[in-house]
Structure formats: structure tokens, C-alpha cells
Amino acid sequence: MQTIFQKLILILLGASLTLTVLFLTGATSVDQPSQIGRYRMTALMRGKFPDVFVIDTVTGVVKWVGNDEGKPFDQIKGH
């Protein structure tokens, strides 16, 4: 039978190993801002024609997407 001291050592060792793994796997680089959710898209109907707008939430630039589908945001001319 284990003593109380041995049980306490095993519990503390297990807790420290668990915290070490959690801290190391949760580490991310702070230098690069997250790109998730940077661009938002909204579509409006004007009669029978849809108007599609792309919004860059970091810079606030709004561009209308017409014949520019599939192009990167930097290459869309917008209107």
C-alpha cells in the first residue's frame, strides 16, 4: 500500500505533466495576426441582379465583386 506522501507526489507529477502539455500545445505566435474572419461577404438583390460586396474588416475597404470572381482581394478593382 502506498503512503500518502507517495500518492501526493504522483498527483503533483501528473498535474505538472498535464499542465506542461497543455501550455506547449496551446502556444501560438503573437507576431502574426489571425486571418480567420478577416473578409466578410454580403449579397444584396437589386431587382433580378445580385450585388456582392467583400469587406476587409482589418482595413475597412469595401469592394464590389462583378466580373472579378475568383481573384484575390488585392486584384479586385471594385467600384
N, CA, C and O atoms as CSV, one atom per row, in Angstrom:
chain,resi,resn,atom,element,x,y,z
A,1,MET,N,N,0.838,-1.174,0.000
A,1,MET,CA,C,0.000,0.000,0.000
A,1,MET,C,C,0.888,1.244,0.000
A,1,MET,O,O,1.887,1.313,0.715
A,2,GLN,N,N,0.500,2.222,-0.819
A,2,GLN,CA,C,1.308,3.448,-0.931
A,2,GLN,C,C,1.000,4.376,0.240
A,2,GLN,O,O,-0.099,4.392,0.794
A,3,THR,N,N,2.000,5.126,0.577
A,3,THR,CA,C,1.798,6.106,1.642
A,3,THR,C,C,1.158,7.354,1.056
A,3,THR,O,O,1.106,7.533,-0.161
A,4,ILE,N,N,0.686,8.191,1.921
A,4,ILE,CA,C,0.042,9.445,1.489
A,4,ILE,C,C,1.053,10.326,0.754
A,4,ILE,O,O,0.703,11.012,-0.206
A,5,PHE,N,N,2.303,10.304,1.207
A,5,PHE,CA,C,3.344,11.108,0.554
A,5,PHE,C,C,3.583,10.646,-0.871
A,5,PHE,O,O,3.749,11.477,-1.764
A,6,GLN,N,N,3.606,9.350,-1.106
A,6,GLN,CA,C,3.815,8.825,-2.453
A,6,GLN,C,C,2.636,9.182,-3.368
A,6,GLN,O,O,2.837,9.524,-4.533
A,7,LYS,N,N,1.422,9.104,-2.848
A,7,LYS,CA,C,0.237,9.475,-3.637
A,7,LYS,C,C,0.271,10.961,-3.999
A,7,LYS,O,O,-0.071,11.341,-5.118
A,8,LEU,N,N,0.682,11.789,-3.054
A,8,LEU,CA,C,0.756,13.232,-3.300
A,8,LEU,C,C,1.806,13.548,-4.366
A,8,LEU,O,O,1.580,14.403,-5.222
A,9,ILE,N,N,2.929,12.877,-4.323
A,9,ILE,CA,C,3.992,13.073,-5.324
A,9,ILE,C,C,3.483,12.673,-6.709
A,9,ILE,O,O,3.721,13.393,-7.679
A,10,LEU,N,N,2.789,11.544,-6.817
A,10,LEU,CA,C,2.255,11.099,-8.099
A,10,LEU,C,C,1.191,12.067,-8.640
A,10,LEU,O,O,1.144,12.328,-9.842
A,11,ILE,N,N,0.357,12.586,-7.772
A,11,ILE,CA,C,-0.670,13.554,-8.193
A,11,ILE,C,C,-0.021,14.837,-8.694
A,11,ILE,O,O,-0.412,15.361,-9.737
A,12,LEU,N,N,0.957,15.345,-7.970
A,12,LEU,CA,C,1.639,16.566,-8.383
A,12,LEU,C,C,2.417,16.364,-9.680
A,12,LEU,O,O,2.447,17.258,-10.526
A,13,LEU,N,N,3.042,15.211,-9.846
A,13,LEU,CA,C,3.764,14.905,-11.070
A,13,LEU,C,C,2.801,14.830,-12.255
A,13,LEU,O,O,3.088,15.378,-13.319
A,14,GLY,N,N,1.682,14.169,-12.084
A,14,GLY,CA,C,0.676,14.072,-13.152
A,14,GLY,C,C,0.098,15.425,-13.517
A,14,GLY,O,O,-0.094,15.723,-14.695
A,15,ALA,N,N,-0.182,16.250,-12.510
A,15,ALA,CA,C,-0.728,17.586,-12.771
A,15,ALA,C,C,0.286,18.465,-13.493
A,15,ALA,O,O,-0.081,19.204,-14.407
A,16,SER,N,N,1.546,18.397,-13.101
A,16,SER,CA,C,2.559,19.227,-13.755
A,16,SER,C,C,2.798,18.779,-15.195
A,16,SER,O,O,2.991,19.616,-16.077
A,17,LEU,N,N,2.787,17.460,-15.444
A,17,LEU,CA,C,2.937,16.973,-16.815
A,17,LEU,C,C,1.750,17.383,-17.679
A,17,LEU,O,O,1.927,17.772,-18.834
A,18,THR,N,N,0.546,17.298,-17.129
A,18,THR,CA,C,-0.655,17.712,-17.872
A,18,THR,C,C,-0.606,19.197,-18.200
A,18,THR,O,O,-0.904,19.582,-19.331
A,19,LEU,N,N,-0.240,20.034,-17.249
A,19,LEU,CA,C,-0.151,21.473,-17.496
A,19,LEU,C,C,0.939,21.807,-18.508
A,19,LEU,O,O,0.768,22.702,-19.335
A,20,THR,N,N,2.053,21.093,-18.445
A,20,THR,CA,C,3.133,21.316,-19.409
A,20,THR,C,C,2.670,21.019,-20.828
A,20,THR,O,O,2.937,21.794,-21.747
A,21,VAL,N,N,1.979,19.901,-21.008
A,21,VAL,CA,C,1.476,19.545,-22.335
A,21,VAL,C,C,0.458,20.577,-22.812
A,21,VAL,O,O,0.495,20.984,-23.973
A,22,LEU,N,N,-0.440,21.001,-21.946
A,22,LEU,CA,C,-1.448,22.000,-22.330
A,22,LEU,C,C,-0.812,23.335,-22.711
A,22,LEU,O,O,-1.226,23.957,-23.689
A,23,PHE,N,N,0.163,23.769,-21.970
A,23,PHE,CA,C,0.826,25.038,-22.280
A,23,PHE,C,C,1.607,24.966,-23.588
A,23,PHE,O,O,1.594,25.918,-24.369
A,24,LEU,N,N,2.281,23.858,-23.831
A,24,LEU,CA,C,3.080,23.741,-25.045
A,24,LEU,C,C,2.225,23.573,-26.300
A,24,LEU,O,O,2.586,24.094,-27.356
A,25,THR,N,N,1.122,22.871,-26.213
A,25,THR,CA,C,0.271,22.689,-27.391
A,25,THR,C,C,-0.602,23.904,-27.651
A,25,THR,O,O,-1.081,24.078,-28.771
A,26,GLY,N,N,-0.816,24.727,-26.680
A,26,GLY,CA,C,-1.642,25.916,-26.867
A,26,GLY,C,C,-0.851,27.139,-27.264
A,26,GLY,O,O,-1.431,28.211,-27.434
A,27,ALA,N,N,0.452,27.016,-27.418
A,27,ALA,CA,C,1.290,28.166,-27.754
A,27,ALA,C,C,1.109,28.541,-29.218
A,27,ALA,O,O,1.137,27.676,-30.094
A,28,THR,N,N,0.925,29.822,-29.480
A,28,THR,CA,C,0.827,30.330,-30.846
A,28,THR,C,C,1.739,31.534,-30.994
A,28,THR,O,O,2.183,32.127,-30.011
A,29,SER,N,N,2.003,31.876,-32.224
A,29,SER,CA,C,2.828,33.044,-32.498
A,29,SER,C,C,1.974,34.298,-32.380
A,29,SER,O,O,0.904,34.380,-32.983
A,30,VAL,N,N,2.436,35.262,-31.616
A,30,VAL,CA,C,1.702,36.504,-31.424
A,30,VAL,C,C,2.048,37.510,-32.519
A,30,VAL,O,O,1.326,38.490,-32.707
A,31,ASP,N,N,3.138,37.282,-33.239
A,31,ASP,CA,C,3.601,38.237,-34.240
A,31,ASP,C,C,2.643,38.357,-35.424
A,31,ASP,O,O,2.498,39.444,-35.983
A,32,GLN,N,N,1.991,37.270,-35.815
A,32,GLN,CA,C,1.129,37.301,-36.979
A,32,GLN,C,C,-0.331,37.393,-36.545
A,32,GLN,O,O,-0.798,36.550,-35.778
A,33,PRO,N,N,-1.062,38.409,-37.026
A,33,PRO,CA,C,-2.477,38.488,-36.687
A,33,PRO,C,C,-3.251,37.371,-37.384
A,33,PRO,O,O,-2.864,36.916,-38.460
A,34,SER,N,N,-4.316,36.947,-36.778
A,34,SER,CA,C,-5.123,35.869,-37.344
A,34,SER,C,C,-5.861,36.360,-38.588
A,34,SER,O,O,-6.407,37.463,-38.600
A,35,GLN,N,N,-5.871,35.532,-39.633
A,35,GLN,CA,C,-6.568,35.870,-40.864
A,35,GLN,C,C,-7.987,35.309,-40.875
A,35,GLN,O,O,-8.745,35.568,-41.810
A,36,ILE,N,N,-8.351,34.552,-39.859
A,36,ILE,CA,C,-9.688,33.973,-39.806
A,36,ILE,C,C,-10.686,35.083,-39.546
A,36,ILE,O,O,-10.559,35.828,-38.575
A,37,GLY,N,N,-11.668,35.191,-40.404
A,37,GLY,CA,C,-12.698,36.206,-40.246
A,37,GLY,C,C,-12.302,37.573,-40.760
A,37,GLY,O,O,-12.997,38.550,-40.480
A,38,ARG,N,N,-11.214,37.678,-41.498
A,38,ARG,CA,C,-10.780,38.987,-41.978
A,38,ARG,C,C,-11.711,39.531,-43.043
A,38,ARG,O,O,-12.016,40.724,-43.042
A,39,TYR,N,N,-12.166,38.687,-43.947
A,39,TYR,CA,C,-13.019,39.133,-45.044
A,39,TYR,C,C,-14.457,38.702,-44.793
A,39,TYR,O,O,-14.718,37.565,-44.398
A,40,ARG,N,N,-15.381,39.616,-45.026
A,40,ARG,CA,C,-16.812,39.337,-44.907
A,40,ARG,C,C,-17.448,39.589,-46.257
A,40,ARG,O,O,-17.017,40.467,-47.005
A,41,MET,N,N,-18.462,38.826,-46.559
A,41,MET,CA,C,-19.147,38.995,-47.832
A,41,MET,C,C,-20.627,39.189,-47.565
A,41,MET,O,O,-21.203,38.543,-46.690
A,42,THR,N,N,-21.230,40.076,-48.318
A,42,THR,CA,C,-22.672,40.268,-48.236
A,42,THR,C,C,-23.228,40.391,-49.648
A,42,THR,O,O,-22.573,40.933,-50.538
A,43,ALA,N,N,-24.422,39.891,-49.841
A,43,ALA,CA,C,-25.059,39.935,-51.154
A,43,ALA,C,C,-26.415,40.615,-51.014
A,43,ALA,O,O,-27.184,40.319,-50.099
A,44,LEU,N,N,-26.691,41.524,-51.930
A,44,LEU,CA,C,-27.960,42.240,-51.964
A,44,LEU,C,C,-28.606,42.027,-53.319
A,44,LEU,O,O,-27.914,41.944,-54.334
A,45,MET,N,N,-29.911,41.939,-53.344
A,45,MET,CA,C,-30.631,41.794,-54.609
A,45,MET,C,C,-31.131,43.168,-55.042
A,45,MET,O,O,-31.778,43.879,-54.273
A,46,ARG,N,N,-30.820,43.528,-56.282
A,46,ARG,CA,C,-31.321,44.780,-56.870
A,46,ARG,C,C,-32.107,44.361,-58.105
A,46,ARG,O,O,-31.544,44.151,-59.179
A,47,GLY,N,N,-33.424,44.244,-57.928
A,47,GLY,CA,C,-34.245,43.696,-58.998
A,47,GLY,C,C,-33.949,42.219,-59.122
A,47,GLY,O,O,-34.120,41.468,-58.161
A,48,LYS,N,N,-33.505,41.792,-60.295
A,48,LYS,CA,C,-33.138,40.394,-60.509
A,48,LYS,C,C,-31.633,40.178,-60.466
A,48,LYS,O,O,-31.159,39.064,-60.689
A,49,PHE,N,N,-30.886,41.225,-60.184
A,49,PHE,CA,C,-29.427,41.144,-60.228
A,49,PHE,C,C,-28.843,41.209,-58.813
A,49,PHE,O,O,-29.187,42.095,-58.031
A,50,PRO,N,N,-27.966,40.270,-58.498
A,50,PRO,CA,C,-27.333,40.328,-57.171
A,50,PRO,C,C,-26.120,41.252,-57.180
A,50,PRO,O,O,-25.366,41.302,-58.151
A,51,ASP,N,N,-25.951,41.966,-56.107
A,51,ASP,CA,C,-24.747,42.766,-55.871
A,51,ASP,C,C,-23.989,42.095,-54.732
A,51,ASP,O,O,-24.540,41.891,-53.650
A,52,VAL,N,N,-22.726,41.752,-54.972
A,52,VAL,CA,C,-21.900,41.085,-53.968
A,52,VAL,C,C,-20.804,42.044,-53.530
A,52,VAL,O,O,-20.069,42.584,-54.357
A,53,PHE,N,N,-20.703,42.246,-52.231
A,53,PHE,CA,C,-19.689,43.131,-51.668
A,53,PHE,C,C,-18.778,42.324,-50.750
A,53,PHE,O,O,-19.244,41.481,-49.983
A,54,VAL,N,N,-17.469,42.591,-50.835
A,54,VAL,CA,C,-16.483,41.966,-49.954
A,54,VAL,C,C,-15.892,43.068,-49.091
A,54,VAL,O,O,-15.480,44.113,-49.595
A,55,ILE,N,N,-15.853,42.827,-47.783
A,55,ILE,CA,C,-15.378,43.819,-46.821
A,55,ILE,C,C,-14.127,43.279,-46.144
A,55,ILE,O,O,-14.139,42.174,-45.600
A,56,ASP,N,N,-13.048,44.055,-46.175
A,56,ASP,CA,C,-11.834,43.723,-45.432
A,56,ASP,C,C,-11.998,44.336,-44.041
A,56,ASP,O,O,-11.934,45.555,-43.888
A,57,THR,N,N,-12.211,43.494,-43.030
A,57,THR,CA,C,-12.503,44.008,-41.691
A,57,THR,C,C,-11.288,44.607,-40.988
A,57,THR,O,O,-11.437,45.285,-39.971
A,58,VAL,N,N,-10.086,44.366,-41.519
A,58,VAL,CA,C,-8.880,44.944,-40.912
A,58,VAL,C,C,-8.685,46.377,-41.393
A,58,VAL,O,O,-8.435,47.273,-40.587
A,59,THR,N,N,-8.799,46.600,-42.709
A,59,THR,CA,C,-8.566,47.935,-43.262
A,59,THR,C,C,-9.847,48.718,-43.486
A,59,THR,O,O,-9.799,49.942,-43.610
A,60,GLY,N,N,-11.000,48.043,-43.540
A,60,GLY,CA,C,-12.268,48.721,-43.774
A,60,GLY,C,C,-12.599,48.933,-45.242
A,60,GLY,O,O,-13.584,49.601,-45.557
A,61,VAL,N,N,-11.800,48.382,-46.143
A,61,VAL,CA,C,-12.027,48.550,-47.577
A,61,VAL,C,C,-13.197,47.666,-48.008
A,61,VAL,O,O,-13.251,46.481,-47.677
A,62,VAL,N,N,-14.140,48.269,-48.759
A,62,VAL,CA,C,-15.287,47.536,-49.292
A,62,VAL,C,C,-15.172,47.533,-50.806
A,62,VAL,O,O,-14.970,48.581,-51.420
A,63,LYS,N,N,-15.302,46.348,-51.414
A,63,LYS,CA,C,-15.211,46.247,-52.869
A,63,LYS,C,C,-16.415,45.497,-53.405
A,63,LYS,O,O,-16.904,44.552,-52.785
A,64,TRP,N,N,-16.885,45.928,-54.565
A,64,TRP,CA,C,-17.984,45.272,-55.265
A,64,TRP,C,C,-17.408,44.234,-56.198
A,64,TRP,O,O,-16.496,44.523,-56.973
A,65,VAL,N,N,-17.936,43.028,-56.126
A,65,VAL,CA,C,-17.430,41.941,-56.954
A,65,VAL,C,C,-18.380,41.773,-58.129
A,65,VAL,O,O,-19.540,41.400,-57.954
A,66,GLY,N,N,-17.880,42.052,-59.328
A,66,GLY,CA,C,-18.675,41.872,-60.532
A,66,GLY,C,C,-18.090,40.740,-61.346
A,66,GLY,O,O,-18.394,39.574,-61.093
A,67,ASN,N,N,-17.266,41.060,-62.309
A,67,ASN,CA,C,-16.606,40.057,-63.143
A,67,ASN,C,C,-15.286,39.598,-62.537
A,67,ASN,O,O,-14.502,38.914,-63.195
A,68,ASP,N,N,-15.041,39.967,-61.304
A,68,ASP,CA,C,-13.763,39.670,-60.653
A,68,ASP,C,C,-13.831,38.426,-59.768
A,68,ASP,O,O,-12.984,38.259,-58.891
A,69,GLU,N,N,-14.803,37.562,-59.972
A,69,GLU,CA,C,-14.946,36.387,-59.119
A,69,GLU,C,C,-13.718,35.492,-59.209
A,69,GLU,O,O,-13.189,35.260,-60.296
A,70,GLY,N,N,-13.272,34.996,-58.081
A,70,GLY,CA,C,-12.138,34.093,-58.043
A,70,GLY,C,C,-10.795,34.779,-57.944
A,70,GLY,O,O,-9.771,34.107,-57.818
A,71,LYS,N,N,-10.771,36.106,-57.997
A,71,LYS,CA,C,-9.500,36.831,-57.886
A,71,LYS,C,C,-9.202,37.140,-56.420
A,71,LYS,O,O,-10.123,37.231,-55.608
A,72,PRO,N,N,-7.928,37.300,-56.079
A,72,PRO,CA,C,-7.589,37.752,-54.729
A,72,PRO,C,C,-8.130,39.158,-54.467
A,72,PRO,O,O,-8.361,39.923,-55.404
A,73,PHE,N,N,-8.328,39.490,-53.211
A,73,PHE,CA,C,-8.919,40.780,-52.834
A,73,PHE,C,C,-8.106,41.949,-53.380
A,73,PHE,O,O,-8.673,42.971,-53.764
A,74,ASP,N,N,-6.784,41.808,-53.417
A,74,ASP,CA,C,-5.926,42.900,-53.904
A,74,ASP,C,C,-6.152,43.205,-55.384
A,74,ASP,O,O,-5.941,44.334,-55.828
A,75,GLN,N,N,-6.581,42.195,-56.149
A,75,GLN,CA,C,-6.735,42.365,-57.597
A,75,GLN,C,C,-8.143,42.789,-58.010
A,75,GLN,O,O,-8.374,43.102,-59.177
A,76,ILE,N,N,-9.086,42.801,-57.067
A,76,ILE,CA,C,-10.442,43.245,-57.400
A,76,ILE,C,C,-10.438,44.762,-57.500
A,76,ILE,O,O,-10.030,45.456,-56.568
A,77,LYS,N,N,-10.893,45.267,-58.633
A,77,LYS,CA,C,-10.899,46.709,-58.852
A,77,LYS,C,C,-11.938,47.397,-57.976
A,77,LYS,O,O,-11.674,48.457,-57.410
A,78,GLY,N,N,-13.105,46.803,-57.867
A,78,GLY,CA,C,-14.165,47.420,-57.088
A,78,GLY,C,C,-14.778,48.609,-57.805
A,78,GLY,O,O,-14.304,49.029,-58.861
A,79,HIS,N,N,-15.800,49.125,-57.237
A,79,HIS,CA,C,-16.478,50.300,-57.804
A,79,HIS,C,C,-16.916,51.226,-56.697
A,79,HIS,O,O,-17.506,52.273,-56.964
